Amino acid sequence: MRRKVNKTTQPIRSQKDRDALVSYFLNHSLRDYALFIFGIYTGRRIADLVALNVRDVAYIDMKSRFCIVERLKIQEKKTGKFIDLLLHPYARRALKKYLKKRLKSAPSMGAVLNEPLFKSQKARLCDGQFRITRRHALRVLTRSAYACGLNYKIGTHSLRKTFGYMLYSSGTDIELIQRLLNHSSPEVTLSYIGITQDDMDEAILGLD
């Protein structure tokens, strides 16, 4: 009898798996590393991530220093809602590391601000800009998951699901996670981040 494979895109539940992916990205692409970290620490949809420009996350201060913003303020493509989200220090550090390298080959800091955040390395226009597409982001994630030996389905939604799962695992109230993900109910959020009845039963059995 063939083993049934779960074809639903999964969150990256294990810290070991997340660390393996971080190591892989750092050895292959700072852009992809920044995309991964930014995705799992903001929980934004991939369509919103690839649409970002550098000026959405960075600015030049009064002393002519290139700085990363403390809050992400954007309008969601799917819902039209305006988001004001505190950026986790890990997300800010990842962006700084990635953009610091970009600045070395840029004509000026101001020029970088006007570029797509996740810039395509190929001469391919998307929405009038040289930015990566959702399809390319999917290839990046599936290729990295295969390279790291992850035996469950990883896709672009995995970044957003991982954000929710990490919050849930840290003890964050499910209704707050629901609000952060803009879901209609806690039940939708639990299902989305992969919390099953078996998980809840196991939690009860694990009580002292």
C-alpha positions in Angstrom: 0.0 0.0 0.0 1.4 3.4 -1.1 2.0 5.9 1.7 -0.3 8.9 1.4 1.6 12.1 0.9 0.3 15.4 2.3 0.2 17.7 -0.8 -0.8 20.8 1.3 1.9 23.5 1.5 3.3 23.3 5.1 4.8 25.8 7.5 8.4 25.2 8.4 7.8 24.0 12.0 11.3 22.8 12.9 13.9 25.3 14.0 16.5 22.8 12.6 14.8 23.1 9.2 14.7 26.8 9.3 18.4 27.0 10.3 19.2 24.6 7.4 17.4 26.9 5.0 19.1 30.0 6.4 22.5 28.3 6.0 21.7 27.3 2.4 20.6 30.8 1.4 23.6 32.5 3.0 25.8 30.3 0.9 23.9 30.9 -2.4 22.1 34.2 -2.4 21.7 37.1 0.0 18.6 38.2 -1.8 16.9 34.9 -1.3 18.1 34.9 2.3 16.5 38.3 2.9 13.3 37.2 1.2 13.1 34.1 3.4 13.8 35.9 6.7 11.6 38.9 5.8 8.8 36.5 4.8 8.8 34.4 8.0 9.1 37.4 10.3 6.4 39.5 8.7 3.8 37.0 7.5 3.1 39.0 4.3 1.8 37.3 1.2 4.4 36.7 -1.5 2.6 39.1 -3.9 3.1 41.9 -1.4 6.8 40.9 -0.8 7.8 40.9 -4.5 6.0 44.2 -5.1 8.1 46.0 -2.4 10.6 48.7 -3.4 13.7 49.5 -1.4 12.2 52.7 -0.2 9.4 50.7 1.5 11.9 49.3 3.9 14.8 51.8 3.9 15.6 55.5 4.0 18.5 57.9 4.1 18.7 59.8 7.4 19.9 63.4 8.1 23.5 62.2 8.4 23.3 60.6 5.0 23.2 57.1 6.5 21.3 54.3 4.8 18.8 53.0 7.5 16.2 50.2 7.7 12.7 51.3 8.8 11.3 50.1 12.1 7.8 49.6 10.8 6.5 48.2 7.5 3.7 50.3 6.1 2.1 49.0 3.0 -1.3 48.3 1.4 -2.1 44.6 0.8 -2.8 43.7 -2.8 -5.4 41.1 -2.0 -7.5 42.9 0.6 -6.7 46.5 0.0 -6.1 46.9 3.7 -3.3 49.2 5.0 -0.7 47.3 7.2 1.4 48.9 9.9 3.7 46.2 11.1 6.7 46.3 13.5 9.7 44.7 11.8 11.4 42.0 13.9 15.1 42.7 14.5 16.0 39.5 12.5 14.1 40.9 9.5 15.8 44.3 9.8 19.3 42.7 10.1 18.7 40.5 7.1 17.6 43.5 5.0 20.6 45.5 6.1 23.0 42.6 5.2 21.4 42.2 1.8 21.1 45.9 0.9 24.7 46.7 2.2 25.9 44.4 -0.6 23.6 46.1 -3.1 25.0 49.5 -2.2 28.5 48.5 -3.1 27.7 48.3 -6.8 25.1 51.2 -6.9 25.8 54.6 -8.3 24.3 56.2 -5.2 22.2 55.5 -2.2 19.3 57.4 -3.7 19.3 55.3 -6.8 19.0 52.1 -4.7 15.9 53.5 -2.9 14.0 53.6 -6.2 14.8 50.0 -7.1 12.7 46.9 -6.4 13.6 45.3 -3.1 13.9 41.8 -4.4 15.6 42.6 -7.7 15.8 40.1 -10.6 19.3 39.1 -11.6 18.0 38.6 -15.1 17.0 41.1 -17.7 13.3 40.4 -17.3 10.7 43.1 -16.7 7.8 42.6 -14.3 5.3 45.5 -13.9 7.9 47.8 -15.5 10.6 46.9 -13.0 13.4 44.3 -12.8 11.9 42.4 -9.9 11.5 38.7 -9.1 8.1 37.2 -9.8 6.0 35.0 -7.5 6.9 32.0 -9.8 10.6 32.6 -9.3 10.1 32.9 -5.5 8.4 29.5 -5.6 11.3 28.0 -7.5 13.7 29.5 -5.0 11.8 27.9 -2.1 11.2 24.5 -3.6 14.8 24.2 -4.8 16.2 25.1 -1.3 13.8 22.7 0.4 14.9 19.9 -1.8 18.6 20.8 -1.2 18.1 20.8 2.5 16.3 17.4 2.5 12.9 18.7 3.7 10.4 15.9 3.1 7.2 17.9 3.1 5.7 20.4 0.6 7.1 23.9 0.7 5.7 26.8 -1.3 5.3 30.6 -1.2 2.6 30.3 1.4 5.0 28.4 3.7 6.6 31.8 4.6 3.3 33.2 5.8 2.3 30.0 7.5 5.7 29.7 9.3 5.1 33.2 10.7 1.8 32.2 12.1 3.1 28.8 13.4 6.1 30.5 15.2 3.8 32.9 16.9 1.5 30.1 18.0 4.4 28.0 19.2 5.6 30.9 21.3 2.3 31.1 23.1 0.7 34.0 21.3 -3.1 34.1 21.6 -4.7 32.6 18.5 -7.0 35.6 18.1 -4.0 38.0 17.9 -2.4 35.7 15.2 -5.8 35.8 13.4 -5.6 39.6 13.3 -2.0 39.7 12.2 -2.9 37.3 9.3 -6.2 39.1 8.5 -8.2 35.9 8.8 -11.9 35.7 9.4 -11.8 33.4 12.4 -9.4 31.6 14.8 -10.5 28.3 13.2 -9.3 29.5 9.8 -6.0 30.5 11.3 -5.5 27.2 13.1 -6.1 25.3 9.9 -3.9 27.6 7.9 -0.9 27.2 10.1 -1.3 23.4 10.2 -2.6 22.9 13.7 -4.7 19.7 13.5 -7.0 17.9 16.0 -4.2 15.4 16.6 -1.9 18.3 17.6 -4.5 19.6 20.1 -5.1 16.1 21.5 -1.3 15.6 21.9 -1.0 18.9 23.7 -3.7 17.8 26.2 -2.0 14.4 26.8 1.3 16.2 27.4 -0.1 18.0 30.5 1.5 17.1 33.8 
